[in-house]
């Protein structure tokens, strides 16, 4: 097989790499932001649930405190109706217990009010973070969409051209090319320049250079394992214009 077709394939793959490079890590950035938004929204929902629980507990405690005040008032009124020391001592004990419960409840309500305030501040802060993250996500998605739209036709044309070329390749040669390309960051072919591999800069023996110039068989760089190629009879010829 004339291996110059491999050079044409490599040129197409370079162009595809350029297109993909222009998109960069935008897809990854979009996914990271999606996860970030989801996590923040989850934090926001949890904080709202906590606020609901605290508000409910505060309302119940306030209601209980109101009932205790009513009970205290009745005890205080009963004091004037007692006829024995024993009755007076019993009502006094109930008054003391009720007053203690009221004091504990009022302290608890104050603590719950502080929790409410902190949770409201937290909800506001997280809500602002969610809004900012959603805005960033929208902008990144729009940018990615624009990039994909800009390169869609070019990428499809390159892939069609690639399919046309690879369809003429013997399967073993194509398999070797693809294996090396995937293992070498998309670059399967190395040009010989001044008896040196253009990719790993290893020295190529003179006899190997002679054989490579014929472009009729696959010869690999002993150092990086890429397919060696020469575009003309000059060892310093460039692979890509």
C-alpha positions as CSV (number, residue, x, y, z in Angstrom):
1,X,0.0,0.0,0.0
2,X,1.1,3.6,-0.7
3,X,1.4,5.0,2.8
4,X,1.0,8.6,1.5
5,X,-2.7,8.0,2.2
6,X,-1.9,7.7,5.8
7,X,-0.4,11.1,5.7
8,X,-3.7,12.4,4.2
9,X,-5.5,10.7,7.0
10,X,-3.2,12.2,9.6
11,X,-3.9,15.7,8.1
12,X,-7.6,15.2,8.5
13,X,-7.2,14.0,12.1
14,X,-5.1,17.1,12.8
15,X,-7.9,19.3,11.5
16,X,-10.4,17.3,13.7
17,X,-8.2,17.8,16.7
18,X,-8.1,21.6,15.9
19,X,-11.9,21.7,15.8
20,X,-12.2,19.8,19.1
21,X,-9.5,22.0,20.7
22,X,-11.5,25.1,19.8
23,X,-14.3,23.7,21.9
24,X,-11.8,23.0,24.6
25,X,-13.0,21.9,28.0
26,X,-16.3,23.7,27.7
27,X,-18.4,20.5,27.9
28,X,-16.5,19.6,31.1
29,X,-17.1,23.1,32.5
30,X,-20.8,22.8,31.7
31,X,-21.1,19.5,33.5
32,X,-19.2,20.8,36.6
33,X,-21.5,23.8,36.8
34,X,-24.6,21.6,36.5
35,X,-23.3,19.5,39.4
36,X,-22.5,22.6,41.4
37,X,-26.0,24.1,40.8
38,X,-27.6,20.8,41.8
39,X,-25.6,20.7,45.0
40,X,-26.4,24.3,45.9
41,X,-30.1,23.7,45.2
42,X,-30.0,20.7,47.4
43,X,-28.4,22.8,50.2
44,X,-31.0,25.4,49.7
45,X,-33.9,22.9,50.0
46,X,-32.3,21.5,53.2
47,X,-32.0,24.9,54.7
48,X,-35.6,25.7,53.9
49,X,-36.7,22.4,55.5
50,X,-34.7,23.2,58.6
51,X,-36.3,26.7,58.8
52,X,-39.7,25.1,58.6
53,X,-38.9,22.7,61.4
54,X,-37.5,25.5,63.6
55,X,-40.5,27.8,62.9
56,X,-42.9,25.0,63.7
57,X,-41.0,24.2,67.0
58,X,-41.0,27.9,67.9
59,X,-44.8,28.3,67.2
60,X,-45.5,25.2,69.4
61,X,-43.3,26.5,72.2
62,X,-44.9,29.9,72.1
63,X,-48.4,28.2,72.2
64,X,-47.3,26.1,75.1
65,X,-45.9,29.2,76.9
66,X,-49.3,31.0,76.4
67,X,-51.0,28.0,78.0
68,X,-48.5,28.1,80.9
69,X,-49.2,31.8,81.5
70,X,-52.9,31.1,81.6
71,X,-52.3,28.2,84.1
72,X,-50.0,30.6,86.2
73,X,-52.8,33.2,86.3
74,X,-55.2,30.6,87.7
75,X,-52.8,29.4,90.3
76,X,-52.1,33.0,91.4
77,X,-55.9,33.6,91.7
78,X,-56.3,30.4,93.8
79,X,-53.7,31.7,96.3
80,X,-56.3,34.1,97.7
81,X,-58.8,31.3,98.3
82,X,-56.6,28.8,100.2
83,X,-57.6,28.1,103.8
84,X,-54.7,26.0,105.0
85,X,-50.9,26.1,104.9
86,X,-50.8,22.8,103.1
87,X,-53.0,24.2,100.3
88,X,-50.8,27.3,100.1
89,X,-47.6,25.3,99.9
90,X,-49.0,23.1,97.1
91,X,-50.2,26.0,95.0
92,X,-46.9,27.8,95.6
93,X,-45.0,24.8,94.3
94,X,-47.2,24.7,91.2
95,X,-46.6,28.4,90.7
96,X,-42.8,27.9,90.9
97,X,-42.8,25.0,88.5
98,X,-45.0,26.9,86.1
99,X,-42.8,30.0,86.2
100,X,-39.7,27.8,85.7
101,X,-41.3,26.2,82.6
102,X,-42.2,29.6,81.3
103,X,-38.7,30.8,81.8
104,X,-37.3,27.7,80.0
105,X,-39.7,28.1,77.1
106,X,-39.0,31.8,76.7
107,X,-35.2,31.0,76.6
108,X,-35.9,28.3,74.1
109,X,-38.0,30.7,71.9
110,X,-35.1,33.2,71.9
111,X,-32.7,30.4,70.8
112,X,-35.1,29.4,68.1
113,X,-35.5,33.0,66.9
114,X,-31.7,33.1,66.5
115,X,-31.7,29.9,64.5
116,X,-34.5,31.3,62.3
117,X,-32.4,34.5,61.7
118,X,-29.3,32.5,60.8
119,X,-31.2,30.1,58.5
120,X,-32.9,33.1,56.8
121,X,-29.5,34.6,56.2
122,X,-28.1,31.2,55.0
123,X,-31.1,30.8,52.6
124,X,-30.6,34.2,51.2
125,X,-26.8,33.6,50.7
126,X,-27.3,30.2,49.1
127,X,-30.1,31.6,47.0
128,X,-27.8,34.3,45.6
129,X,-25.2,31.6,45.0
130,X,-27.7,29.5,43.0
131,X,-28.7,32.5,40.9
132,X,-25.1,33.3,40.2
133,X,-24.2,29.7,39.3
134,X,-27.3,29.4,37.1
135,X,-26.3,32.5,35.3
136,X,-22.8,31.1,34.8
137,X,-24.2,27.8,33.6
138,X,-26.5,29.5,31.1
139,X,-23.6,31.6,29.7
140,X,-21.4,28.5,29.4
141,X,-24.1,26.5,27.8
142,X,-24.7,29.3,25.3
143,X,-21.0,29.5,24.6
144,X,-20.8,25.8,24.1
145,X,-23.9,25.8,21.8
146,X,-22.3,28.5,19.7
147,X,-19.1,26.7,19.4
148,X,-20.8,23.5,18.5
149,X,-23.0,25.3,15.9
150,X,-19.9,27.0,14.4
151,X,-18.0,23.8,14.0
152,X,-20.8,21.3,13.3
153,X,-20.7,21.5,9.5
154,X,-16.9,21.5,9.4
155,X,-16.6,18.6,11.8
156,X,-19.2,16.6,9.8
157,X,-17.4,17.3,6.5
158,X,-14.0,16.2,8.0
159,X,-15.6,13.0,9.4
160,X,-17.1,12.3,6.0
161,X,-13.8,12.9,4.3
162,X,-12.1,10.7,6.9
163,X,-14.6,7.9,6.3
164,X,-14.0,8.0,2.6
165,X,-10.2,7.7,3.0
166,X,-10.3,5.0,5.7
167,X,-12.8,2.9,3.6
168,X,-9.9,2.2,1.1
169,X,-7.4,1.1,3.8
170,X,-6.6,-2.6,4.5
171,X,-8.0,-3.4,7.9
172,X,-4.6,-4.3,9.5
173,X,-3.0,-1.0,8.5
174,X,-6.0,1.0,9.7
175,X,-6.1,-0.9,12.9
176,X,-2.4,-0.2,13.5
177,X,-2.9,3.5,12.7
178,X,-5.9,3.8,15.1
179,X,-4.2,1.9,17.9
180,X,-1.2,4.2,17.8
181,X,-3.3,7.4,17.4
182,X,-5.4,6.6,20.4
183,X,-2.3,5.8,22.5
184,X,-0.3,8.9,21.3
185,X,-2.8,11.8,21.9
186,X,-4.2,11.6,18.4
187,X,-0.8,11.6,16.5
188,X,0.0,8.3,14.9
189,X,2.6,9.5,12.4
190,X,6.0,11.1,13.0
191,X,7.9,12.7,10.2
192,X,11.6,12.1,9.8
193,X,13.5,15.4,9.9
194,X,17.3,15.5,9.7
195,X,17.3,11.8,10.7
196,X,15.3,12.6,13.8
197,X,11.7,11.6,14.8
198,X,9.6,14.8,14.7
199,X,7.6,13.7,17.8
200,X,10.1,12.2,20.3
201,X,13.3,13.5,18.7
202,X,15.0,10.1,18.7
203,X,17.7,9.6,16.1
204,X,16.6,7.4,13.2
205,X,19.2,5.1,11.6
206,X,20.2,6.0,8.1
207,X,19.1,2.6,6.7
208,X,15.7,3.1,8.3
209,X,15.4,6.6,6.7
210,X,16.1,5.1,3.3
211,X,13.4,2.5,3.8
212,X,10.9,5.0,5.1
213,X,11.3,7.3,2.1
214,X,9.9,4.5,-0.1
215,X,6.6,4.9,1.8
216,X,5.6,1.3,0.9
217,X,5.6,-0.3,4.4
218,X,4.9,0.5,8.0
219,X,8.0,1.3,10.0
220,X,7.8,2.4,13.6
221,X,10.0,4.7,15.6
222,X,11.7,2.5,18.1
223,X,11.3,5.1,20.8
224,X,7.8,6.5,20.6
225,X,6.2,3.7,18.5
226,X,4.7,6.1,15.9
227,X,4.6,5.3,12.2
228,X,7.6,6.9,10.5
229,X,6.9,8.9,7.3
230,X,8.7,11.2,4.8
231,X,6.8,13.5,2.5
232,X,9.5,13.7,-0.2
233,X,13.1,12.7,-0.7
234,X,14.3,15.3,1.7
235,X,14.5,14.1,5.3
236,X,13.6,17.5,6.6
237,X,10.4,17.8,4.7
238,X,7.4,19.1,6.7
239,X,4.5,16.8,7.4
240,X,1.9,19.5,7.4
241,X,1.8,22.7,5.3
